[in-house]
């Protein structure tokens, strides 16, 4: 009888060990499957993030292209005035003193329109950089033809020239830029 109990206990121990070995191998196979699916998810997530970034960049580029295509033969006065207002608003945003902003002669040929603008500003060097950065971020094809930066001497009420230590150096910035539009073919 004792032998039967020992055989029975050994059989139970063998079944228990067999159960743990089989369940362990099943768990390991499921863990490996989960890890491979996890890696696939990570790769897909990276592709999705890249696609989102690419889509954002392309949508900005698409906006520039759409703003730069026209069927008209010249810039409309509303477009010219809207751009002048946009430039004035940018100057106001950076507290830049505007001496003048005016459109210049229009250039056009069969495939391209060009509208030139002349800006005369009175600002600091930092304000000039901020303005040019903002100009670069606009949704148009813009070319800066000339950029002339000249120091301005500031005088106080007693007509004495202020020194650089008492006043931030201001510059007269003359900027000639062009906006381009491509004429769509019919």
PyMOL commands that place a pseudoatom at each C-alpha (Angstrom):
pseudoatom trace, name=CA, resn=UNK, resi=1, chain=A, elem=C, hetatm=0, pos=[0.000, 0.000, 0.000]
pseudoatom trace, name=CA, resn=UNK, resi=2, chain=A, elem=C, hetatm=0, pos=[2.827, 2.292, 0.821]
pseudoatom trace, name=CA, resn=UNK, resi=3, chain=A, elem=C, hetatm=0, pos=[4.330, 1.611, -2.553]
pseudoatom trace, name=CA, resn=UNK, resi=4, chain=A, elem=C, hetatm=0, pos=[1.075, 2.579, -4.222]
pseudoatom trace, name=CA, resn=UNK, resi=5, chain=A, elem=C, hetatm=0, pos=[1.058, 5.890, -2.351]
pseudoatom trace, name=CA, resn=UNK, resi=6, chain=A, elem=C, hetatm=0, pos=[4.645, 6.566, -3.387]
pseudoatom trace, name=CA, resn=UNK, resi=7, chain=A, elem=C, hetatm=0, pos=[3.825, 5.715, -7.008]
pseudoatom trace, name=CA, resn=UNK, resi=8, chain=A, elem=C, hetatm=0, pos=[0.720, 7.859, -6.781]
pseudoatom trace, name=CA, resn=UNK, resi=9, chain=A, elem=C, hetatm=0, pos=[2.723, 10.766, -5.306]
pseudoatom trace, name=CA, resn=UNK, resi=10, chain=A, elem=C, hetatm=0, pos=[5.404, 10.355, -7.956]
pseudoatom trace, name=CA, resn=UNK, resi=11, chain=A, elem=C, hetatm=0, pos=[2.705, 10.284, -10.615]
pseudoatom trace, name=CA, resn=UNK, resi=12, chain=A, elem=C, hetatm=0, pos=[1.139, 13.467, -9.205]
pseudoatom trace, name=CA, resn=UNK, resi=13, chain=A, elem=C, hetatm=0, pos=[4.590, 15.111, -9.040]
pseudoatom trace, name=CA, resn=UNK, resi=14, chain=A, elem=C, hetatm=0, pos=[5.259, 14.034, -12.639]
pseudoatom trace, name=CA, resn=UNK, resi=15, chain=A, elem=C, hetatm=0, pos=[1.893, 15.400, -13.788]
pseudoatom trace, name=CA, resn=UNK, resi=16, chain=A, elem=C, hetatm=0, pos=[2.560, 18.655, -11.878]
pseudoatom trace, name=CA, resn=UNK, resi=17, chain=A, elem=C, hetatm=0, pos=[6.008, 19.065, -13.424]
pseudoatom trace, name=CA, resn=UNK, resi=18, chain=A, elem=C, hetatm=0, pos=[4.572, 18.215, -16.843]
pseudoatom trace, name=CA, resn=UNK, resi=19, chain=A, elem=C, hetatm=0, pos=[1.770, 20.759, -16.312]
pseudoatom trace, name=CA, resn=UNK, resi=20, chain=A, elem=C, hetatm=0, pos=[4.233, 23.518, -15.352]
pseudoatom trace, name=CA, resn=UNK, resi=21, chain=A, elem=C, hetatm=0, pos=[6.566, 22.729, -18.256]
pseudoatom trace, name=CA, resn=UNK, resi=22, chain=A, elem=C, hetatm=0, pos=[3.723, 22.739, -20.800]
pseudoatom trace, name=CA, resn=UNK, resi=23, chain=A, elem=C, hetatm=0, pos=[2.106, 25.870, -19.382]
pseudoatom trace, name=CA, resn=UNK, resi=24, chain=A, elem=C, hetatm=0, pos=[5.517, 27.601, -19.229]
pseudoatom trace, name=CA, resn=UNK, resi=25, chain=A, elem=C, hetatm=0, pos=[6.216, 26.817, -22.878]
pseudoatom trace, name=CA, resn=UNK, resi=26, chain=A, elem=C, hetatm=0, pos=[2.731, 28.014, -23.839]
pseudoatom trace, name=CA, resn=UNK, resi=27, chain=A, elem=C, hetatm=0, pos=[3.239, 31.236, -21.863]
pseudoatom trace, name=CA, resn=UNK, resi=28, chain=A, elem=C, hetatm=0, pos=[6.668, 31.774, -23.485]
pseudoatom trace, name=CA, resn=UNK, resi=29, chain=A, elem=C, hetatm=0, pos=[5.192, 31.288, -26.963]
pseudoatom trace, name=CA, resn=UNK, resi=30, chain=A, elem=C, hetatm=0, pos=[2.421, 33.796, -26.147]
pseudoatom trace, name=CA, resn=UNK, resi=31, chain=A, elem=C, hetatm=0, pos=[4.990, 36.273, -24.747]
pseudoatom trace, name=CA, resn=UNK, resi=32, chain=A, elem=C, hetatm=0, pos=[7.085, 35.919, -27.919]
pseudoatom trace, name=CA, resn=UNK, resi=33, chain=A, elem=C, hetatm=0, pos=[3.969, 36.474, -30.028]
pseudoatom trace, name=CA, resn=UNK, resi=34, chain=A, elem=C, hetatm=0, pos=[3.055, 39.550, -27.935]
pseudoatom trace, name=CA, resn=UNK, resi=35, chain=A, elem=C, hetatm=0, pos=[6.597, 40.934, -28.299]
pseudoatom trace, name=CA, resn=UNK, resi=36, chain=A, elem=C, hetatm=0, pos=[6.536, 40.481, -32.083]
pseudoatom trace, name=CA, resn=UNK, resi=37, chain=A, elem=C, hetatm=0, pos=[3.124, 42.173, -32.312]
pseudoatom trace, name=CA, resn=UNK, resi=38, chain=A, elem=C, hetatm=0, pos=[4.434, 44.943, -30.024]
pseudoatom trace, name=CA, resn=UNK, resi=39, chain=A, elem=C, hetatm=0, pos=[7.396, 45.520, -32.354]
pseudoatom trace, name=CA, resn=UNK, resi=40, chain=A, elem=C, hetatm=0, pos=[5.041, 45.678, -35.343]
pseudoatom trace, name=CA, resn=UNK, resi=41, chain=A, elem=C, hetatm=0, pos=[2.864, 48.196, -33.485]
pseudoatom trace, name=CA, resn=UNK, resi=42, chain=A, elem=C, hetatm=0, pos=[5.921, 50.339, -32.671]
pseudoatom trace, name=CA, resn=UNK, resi=43, chain=A, elem=C, hetatm=0, pos=[7.023, 50.313, -36.324]
pseudoatom trace, name=CA, resn=UNK, resi=44, chain=A, elem=C, hetatm=0, pos=[3.510, 51.166, -37.474]
pseudoatom trace, name=CA, resn=UNK, resi=45, chain=A, elem=C, hetatm=0, pos=[3.323, 53.986, -34.888]
pseudoatom trace, name=CA, resn=UNK, resi=46, chain=A, elem=C, hetatm=0, pos=[6.653, 55.405, -36.121]
pseudoatom trace, name=CA, resn=UNK, resi=47, chain=A, elem=C, hetatm=0, pos=[5.372, 55.273, -39.704]
pseudoatom trace, name=CA, resn=UNK, resi=48, chain=A, elem=C, hetatm=0, pos=[2.139, 56.954, -38.632]
pseudoatom trace, name=CA, resn=UNK, resi=49, chain=A, elem=C, hetatm=0, pos=[4.039, 59.733, -36.822]
pseudoatom trace, name=CA, resn=UNK, resi=50, chain=A, elem=C, hetatm=0, pos=[6.274, 60.234, -39.857]
pseudoatom trace, name=CA, resn=UNK, resi=51, chain=A, elem=C, hetatm=0, pos=[3.214, 60.341, -42.107]
pseudoatom trace, name=CA, resn=UNK, resi=52, chain=A, elem=C, hetatm=0, pos=[1.558, 62.936, -39.837]
pseudoatom trace, name=CA, resn=UNK, resi=53, chain=A, elem=C, hetatm=0, pos=[4.654, 65.148, -39.933]
pseudoatom trace, name=CA, resn=UNK, resi=54, chain=A, elem=C, hetatm=0, pos=[4.963, 64.716, -43.697]
pseudoatom trace, name=CA, resn=UNK, resi=55, chain=A, elem=C, hetatm=0, pos=[1.267, 65.517, -44.143]
pseudoatom trace, name=CA, resn=UNK, resi=56, chain=A, elem=C, hetatm=0, pos=[1.621, 68.691, -42.074]
pseudoatom trace, name=CA, resn=UNK, resi=57, chain=A, elem=C, hetatm=0, pos=[4.643, 69.814, -44.071]
pseudoatom trace, name=CA, resn=UNK, resi=58, chain=A, elem=C, hetatm=0, pos=[2.990, 69.003, -47.389]
pseudoatom trace, name=CA, resn=UNK, resi=59, chain=A, elem=C, hetatm=0, pos=[-0.218, 70.795, -46.399]
pseudoatom trace, name=CA, resn=UNK, resi=60, chain=A, elem=C, hetatm=0, pos=[1.826, 73.927, -45.678]
pseudoatom trace, name=CA, resn=UNK, resi=61, chain=A, elem=C, hetatm=0, pos=[3.553, 73.519, -49.037]
pseudoatom trace, name=CA, resn=UNK, resi=62, chain=A, elem=C, hetatm=0, pos=[0.149, 72.973, -50.679]
pseudoatom trace, name=CA, resn=UNK, resi=63, chain=A, elem=C, hetatm=0, pos=[-1.077, 76.242, -49.148]
pseudoatom trace, name=CA, resn=UNK, resi=64, chain=A, elem=C, hetatm=0, pos=[1.930, 78.079, -50.620]
pseudoatom trace, name=CA, resn=UNK, resi=65, chain=A, elem=C, hetatm=0, pos=[1.276, 76.535, -54.040]
pseudoatom trace, name=CA, resn=UNK, resi=66, chain=A, elem=C, hetatm=0, pos=[-2.425, 77.391, -53.919]
pseudoatom trace, name=CA, resn=UNK, resi=67, chain=A, elem=C, hetatm=0, pos=[-1.605, 80.999, -52.922]
pseudoatom trace, name=CA, resn=UNK, resi=68, chain=A, elem=C, hetatm=0, pos=[0.873, 81.198, -55.791]
pseudoatom trace, name=CA, resn=UNK, resi=69, chain=A, elem=C, hetatm=0, pos=[-1.391, 80.026, -58.599]
pseudoatom trace, name=CA, resn=UNK, resi=70, chain=A, elem=C, hetatm=0, pos=[-3.694, 82.362, -60.470]
pseudoatom trace, name=CA, resn=UNK, resi=71, chain=A, elem=C, hetatm=0, pos=[-5.674, 82.637, -63.664]
pseudoatom trace, name=CA, resn=UNK, resi=72, chain=A, elem=C, hetatm=0, pos=[-5.540, 86.456, -63.657]
pseudoatom trace, name=CA, resn=UNK, resi=73, chain=A, elem=C, hetatm=0, pos=[-3.183, 88.489, -65.822]
pseudoatom trace, name=CA, resn=UNK, resi=74, chain=A, elem=C, hetatm=0, pos=[-2.202, 90.870, -62.997]
pseudoatom trace, name=CA, resn=UNK, resi=75, chain=A, elem=C, hetatm=0, pos=[-2.463, 91.289, -59.245]
pseudoatom trace, name=CA, resn=UNK, resi=76, chain=A, elem=C, hetatm=0, pos=[-5.798, 92.713, -58.189]
pseudoatom trace, name=CA, resn=UNK, resi=77, chain=A, elem=C, hetatm=0, pos=[-5.833, 95.923, -56.121]
pseudoatom trace, name=CA, resn=UNK, resi=78, chain=A, elem=C, hetatm=0, pos=[-7.450, 93.964, -53.285]
pseudoatom trace, name=CA, resn=UNK, resi=79, chain=A, elem=C, hetatm=0, pos=[-4.560, 91.477, -53.253]
pseudoatom trace, name=CA, resn=UNK, resi=80, chain=A, elem=C, hetatm=0, pos=[-2.008, 94.293, -53.246]
pseudoatom trace, name=CA, resn=UNK, resi=81, chain=A, elem=C, hetatm=0, pos=[-3.797, 96.145, -50.433]
pseudoatom trace, name=CA, resn=UNK, resi=82, chain=A, elem=C, hetatm=0, pos=[-4.248, 92.943, -48.408]
pseudoatom trace, name=CA, resn=UNK, resi=83, chain=A, elem=C, hetatm=0, pos=[-0.534, 92.201, -48.616]
pseudoatom trace, name=CA, resn=UNK, resi=84, chain=A, elem=C, hetatm=0, pos=[0.363, 95.781, -47.637]
pseudoatom trace, name=CA, resn=UNK, resi=85, chain=A, elem=C, hetatm=0, pos=[-1.967, 95.438, -44.631]
pseudoatom trace, name=CA, resn=UNK, resi=86, chain=A, elem=C, hetatm=0, pos=[-0.367, 92.103, -43.749]
pseudoatom trace, name=CA, resn=UNK, resi=87, chain=A, elem=C, hetatm=0, pos=[3.093, 93.724, -43.838]
pseudoatom trace, name=CA, resn=UNK, resi=88, chain=A, elem=C, hetatm=0, pos=[1.850, 96.618, -41.696]
pseudoatom trace, name=CA, resn=UNK, resi=89, chain=A, elem=C, hetatm=0, pos=[0.327, 94.189, -39.182]
pseudoatom trace, name=CA, resn=UNK, resi=90, chain=A, elem=C, hetatm=0, pos=[3.631, 92.297, -38.970]
pseudoatom trace, name=CA, resn=UNK, resi=91, chain=A, elem=C, hetatm=0, pos=[5.451, 95.573, -38.302]
pseudoatom trace, name=CA, resn=UNK, resi=92, chain=A, elem=C, hetatm=0, pos=[2.890, 96.468, -35.644]
pseudoatom trace, name=CA, resn=UNK, resi=93, chain=A, elem=C, hetatm=0, pos=[3.324, 93.035, -34.042]
pseudoatom trace, name=CA, resn=UNK, resi=94, chain=A, elem=C, hetatm=0, pos=[7.044, 93.657, -33.524]
pseudoatom trace, name=CA, resn=UNK, resi=95, chain=A, elem=C, hetatm=0, pos=[6.587, 97.371, -32.708]
pseudoatom trace, name=CA, resn=UNK, resi=96, chain=A, elem=C, hetatm=0, pos=[8.488, 98.459, -35.818]
pseudoatom trace, name=CA, resn=UNK, resi=97, chain=A, elem=C, hetatm=0, pos=[8.079, 102.067, -36.929]
pseudoatom trace, name=CA, resn=UNK, resi=98, chain=A, elem=C, hetatm=0, pos=[6.911, 102.079, -40.546]
pseudoatom trace, name=CA, resn=UNK, resi=99, chain=A, elem=C, hetatm=0, pos=[8.210, 105.024, -42.572]
pseudoatom trace, name=CA, resn=UNK, resi=100, chain=A, elem=C, hetatm=0, pos=[6.510, 103.846, -45.761]
pseudoatom trace, name=CA, resn=UNK, resi=101, chain=A, elem=C, hetatm=0, pos=[5.099, 100.803, -47.502]
pseudoatom trace, name=CA, resn=UNK, resi=102, chain=A, elem=C, hetatm=0, pos=[4.086, 101.059, -51.100]
pseudoatom trace, name=CA, resn=UNK, resi=103, chain=A, elem=C, hetatm=0, pos=[3.674, 98.778, -54.081]
pseudoatom trace, name=CA, resn=UNK, resi=104, chain=A, elem=C, hetatm=0, pos=[5.981, 99.315, -57.012]
pseudoatom trace, name=CA, resn=UNK, resi=105, chain=A, elem=C, hetatm=0, pos=[5.622, 98.645, -60.736]
pseudoatom trace, name=CA, resn=UNK, resi=106, chain=A, elem=C, hetatm=0, pos=[4.160, 95.274, -61.628]
pseudoatom trace, name=CA, resn=UNK, resi=107, chain=A, elem=C, hetatm=0, pos=[6.063, 92.829, -63.813]
pseudoatom trace, name=CA, resn=UNK, resi=108, chain=A, elem=C, hetatm=0, pos=[4.213, 90.146, -65.691]
pseudoatom trace, name=CA, resn=UNK, resi=109, chain=A, elem=C, hetatm=0, pos=[4.717, 87.803, -68.586]
pseudoatom trace, name=CA, resn=UNK, resi=110, chain=A, elem=C, hetatm=0, pos=[2.679, 84.934, -70.001]
pseudoatom trace, name=CA, resn=UNK, resi=111, chain=A, elem=C, hetatm=0, pos=[3.552, 82.495, -67.226]
pseudoatom trace, name=CA, resn=UNK, resi=112, chain=A, elem=C, hetatm=0, pos=[4.420, 84.592, -64.147]
pseudoatom trace, name=CA, resn=UNK, resi=113, chain=A, elem=C, hetatm=0, pos=[3.234, 87.655, -62.259]
pseudoatom trace, name=CA, resn=UNK, resi=114, chain=A, elem=C, hetatm=0, pos=[5.456, 89.727, -60.001]
pseudoatom trace, name=CA, resn=UNK, resi=115, chain=A, elem=C, hetatm=0, pos=[4.348, 92.464, -57.616]
pseudoatom trace, name=CA, resn=UNK, resi=116, chain=A, elem=C, hetatm=0, pos=[7.087, 94.494, -55.955]
pseudoatom trace, name=CA, resn=UNK, resi=117, chain=A, elem=C, hetatm=0, pos=[6.845, 96.322, -52.648]
pseudoatom trace, name=CA, resn=UNK, resi=118, chain=A, elem=C, hetatm=0, pos=[9.154, 98.859, -51.040]
pseudoatom trace, name=CA, resn=UNK, resi=119, chain=A, elem=C, hetatm=0, pos=[9.263, 99.090, -47.247]
pseudoatom trace, name=CA, resn=UNK, resi=120, chain=A, elem=C, hetatm=0, pos=[11.088, 101.693, -45.235]
pseudoatom trace, name=CA, resn=UNK, resi=121, chain=A, elem=C, hetatm=0, pos=[11.272, 100.804, -41.568]
pseudoatom trace, name=CA, resn=UNK, resi=122, chain=A, elem=C, hetatm=0, pos=[12.863, 102.297, -38.479]
pseudoatom trace, name=CA, resn=UNK, resi=123, chain=A, elem=C, hetatm=0, pos=[13.748, 99.480, -36.086]
pseudoatom trace, name=CA, resn=UNK, resi=124, chain=A, elem=C, hetatm=0, pos=[16.433, 97.705, -34.093]
pseudoatom trace, name=CA, resn=UNK, resi=125, chain=A, elem=C, hetatm=0, pos=[18.566, 94.910, -35.441]
pseudoatom trace, name=CA, resn=UNK, resi=126, chain=A, elem=C, hetatm=0, pos=[16.579, 92.320, -33.450]
pseudoatom trace, name=CA, resn=UNK, resi=127, chain=A, elem=C, hetatm=0, pos=[13.273, 93.654, -34.776]
pseudoatom trace, name=CA, resn=UNK, resi=128, chain=A, elem=C, hetatm=0, pos=[14.665, 93.422, -38.301]
pseudoatom trace, name=CA, resn=UNK, resi=129, chain=A, elem=C, hetatm=0, pos=[15.533, 89.758, -37.743]
pseudoatom trace, name=CA, resn=UNK, resi=130, chain=A, elem=C, hetatm=0, pos=[12.105, 89.016, -36.287]
pseudoatom trace, name=CA, resn=UNK, resi=131, chain=A, elem=C, hetatm=0, pos=[10.406, 90.739, -39.206]
pseudoatom trace, name=CA, resn=UNK, resi=132, chain=A, elem=C, hetatm=0, pos=[12.475, 88.821, -41.779]
pseudoatom trace, name=CA, resn=UNK, resi=133, chain=A, elem=C, hetatm=0, pos=[11.752, 85.521, -39.992]
pseudoatom trace, name=CA, resn=UNK, resi=134, chain=A, elem=C, hetatm=0, pos=[8.039, 86.266, -40.042]
pseudoatom trace, name=CA, resn=UNK, resi=135, chain=A, elem=C, hetatm=0, pos=[8.297, 87.252, -43.715]
pseudoatom trace, name=CA, resn=UNK, resi=136, chain=A, elem=C, hetatm=0, pos=[9.985, 83.931, -44.464]
pseudoatom trace, name=CA, resn=UNK, resi=137, chain=A, elem=C, hetatm=0, pos=[7.101, 82.044, -42.849]
pseudoatom trace, name=CA, resn=UNK, resi=138, chain=A, elem=C, hetatm=0, pos=[4.432, 83.616, -45.037]
pseudoatom trace, name=CA, resn=UNK, resi=139, chain=A, elem=C, hetatm=0, pos=[2.396, 81.496, -47.437]
pseudoatom trace, name=CA, resn=UNK, resi=140, chain=A, elem=C, hetatm=0, pos=[3.622, 83.206, -50.609]
pseudoatom trace, name=CA, resn=UNK, resi=141, chain=A, elem=C, hetatm=0, pos=[6.595, 82.957, -52.904]
pseudoatom trace, name=CA, resn=UNK, resi=142, chain=A, elem=C, hetatm=0, pos=[8.640, 85.945, -51.751]
pseudoatom trace, name=CA, resn=UNK, resi=143, chain=A, elem=C, hetatm=0, pos=[11.990, 87.179, -53.004]
pseudoatom trace, name=CA, resn=UNK, resi=144, chain=A, elem=C, hetatm=0, pos=[13.912, 89.919, -51.230]
pseudoatom trace, name=CA, resn=UNK, resi=145, chain=A, elem=C, hetatm=0, pos=[15.546, 91.934, -53.979]
pseudoatom trace, name=CA, resn=UNK, resi=146, chain=A, elem=C, hetatm=0, pos=[17.401, 94.456, -51.824]
pseudoatom trace, name=CA, resn=UNK, resi=147, chain=A, elem=C, hetatm=0, pos=[17.950, 94.939, -48.120]
pseudoatom trace, name=CA, resn=UNK, resi=148, chain=A, elem=C, hetatm=0, pos=[19.637, 98.158, -47.035]
pseudoatom trace, name=CA, resn=UNK, resi=149, chain=A, elem=C, hetatm=0, pos=[20.352, 98.659, -43.331]
pseudoatom trace, name=CA, resn=UNK, resi=150, chain=A, elem=C, hetatm=0, pos=[21.675, 102.075, -42.256]
pseudoatom trace, name=CA, resn=UNK, resi=151, chain=A, elem=C, hetatm=0, pos=[22.178, 103.320, -38.676]
pseudoatom trace, name=CA, resn=UNK, resi=152, chain=A, elem=C, hetatm=0, pos=[19.952, 106.238, -37.703]
pseudoatom trace, name=CA, resn=UNK, resi=153, chain=A, elem=C, hetatm=0, pos=[21.206, 109.002, -35.448]
pseudoatom trace, name=CA, resn=UNK, resi=154, chain=A, elem=C, hetatm=0, pos=[18.600, 109.804, -32.833]
pseudoatom trace, name=CA, resn=UNK, resi=155, chain=A, elem=C, hetatm=0, pos=[18.489, 113.289, -31.341]
pseudoatom trace, name=CA, resn=UNK, resi=156, chain=A, elem=C, hetatm=0, pos=[16.846, 114.342, -28.116]
pseudoatom trace, name=CA, resn=UNK, resi=157, chain=A, elem=C, hetatm=0, pos=[14.825, 117.507, -27.469]
pseudoatom trace, name=CA, resn=UNK, resi=158, chain=A, elem=C, hetatm=0, pos=[17.981, 119.595, -26.933]
pseudoatom trace, name=CA, resn=UNK, resi=159, chain=A, elem=C, hetatm=0, pos=[19.261, 118.597, -30.409]
pseudoatom trace, name=CA, resn=UNK, resi=160, chain=A, elem=C, hetatm=0, pos=[22.170, 116.655, -28.937]
pseudoatom trace, name=CA, resn=UNK, resi=161, chain=A, elem=C, hetatm=0, pos=[22.965, 113.283, -30.449]
pseudoatom trace, name=CA, resn=UNK, resi=162, chain=A, elem=C, hetatm=0, pos=[22.305, 110.452, -27.993]
pseudoatom trace, name=CA, resn=UNK, resi=163, chain=A, elem=C, hetatm=0, pos=[25.059, 107.962, -27.342]
pseudoatom trace, name=CA, resn=UNK, resi=164, chain=A, elem=C, hetatm=0, pos=[24.696, 104.233, -27.879]
pseudoatom trace, name=CA, resn=UNK, resi=165, chain=A, elem=C, hetatm=0, pos=[24.769, 103.629, -24.123]
pseudoatom trace, name=CA, resn=UNK, resi=166, chain=A, elem=C, hetatm=0, pos=[21.598, 105.662, -23.540]
pseudoatom trace, name=CA, resn=UNK, resi=167, chain=A, elem=C, hetatm=0, pos=[19.648, 104.499, -26.607]
pseudoatom trace, name=CA, resn=UNK, resi=168, chain=A, elem=C, hetatm=0, pos=[19.345, 101.205, -28.458]
pseudoatom trace, name=CA, resn=UNK, resi=169, chain=A, elem=C, hetatm=0, pos=[20.781, 101.644, -31.928]
pseudoatom trace, name=CA, resn=UNK, resi=170, chain=A, elem=C, hetatm=0, pos=[18.024, 102.013, -34.465]
pseudoatom trace, name=CA, resn=UNK, resi=171, chain=A, elem=C, hetatm=0, pos=[18.379, 101.416, -38.164]
pseudoatom trace, name=CA, resn=UNK, resi=172, chain=A, elem=C, hetatm=0, pos=[16.683, 102.652, -41.277]
pseudoatom trace, name=CA, resn=UNK, resi=173, chain=A, elem=C, hetatm=0, pos=[15.847, 99.443, -43.126]
pseudoatom trace, name=CA, resn=UNK, resi=174, chain=A, elem=C, hetatm=0, pos=[14.880, 99.715, -46.778]
pseudoatom trace, name=CA, resn=UNK, resi=175, chain=A, elem=C, hetatm=0, pos=[13.507, 96.461, -48.092]
pseudoatom trace, name=CA, resn=UNK, resi=176, chain=A, elem=C, hetatm=0, pos=[12.484, 95.776, -51.678]
pseudoatom trace, name=CA, resn=UNK, resi=177, chain=A, elem=C, hetatm=0, pos=[10.662, 92.491, -52.078]
pseudoatom trace, name=CA, resn=UNK, resi=178, chain=A, elem=C, hetatm=0, pos=[8.650, 90.735, -54.742]
pseudoatom trace, name=CA, resn=UNK, resi=179, chain=A, elem=C, hetatm=0, pos=[5.663, 88.425, -54.555]
pseudoatom trace, name=CA, resn=UNK, resi=180, chain=A, elem=C, hetatm=0, pos=[5.311, 85.922, -57.374]
pseudoatom trace, name=CA, resn=UNK, resi=181, chain=A, elem=C, hetatm=0, pos=[2.318, 84.101, -58.770]
pseudoatom trace, name=CA, resn=UNK, resi=182, chain=A, elem=C, hetatm=0, pos=[2.319, 81.493, -61.510]
pseudoatom trace, name=CA, resn=UNK, resi=183, chain=A, elem=C, hetatm=0, pos=[-0.363, 81.851, -64.179]
pseudoatom trace, name=CA, resn=UNK, resi=184, chain=A, elem=C, hetatm=0, pos=[-2.255, 78.593, -64.695]
pseudoatom trace, name=CA, resn=UNK, resi=185, chain=A, elem=C, hetatm=0, pos=[-2.434, 77.386, -68.259]
pseudoatom trace, name=CA, resn=UNK, resi=186, chain=A, elem=C, hetatm=0, pos=[-5.942, 77.162, -69.669]
for i in range(1, 186): cmd.bond("trace and resi %d" % i, "trace and resi %d" % (i + 1))
show_as sticks, trace
zoom trace
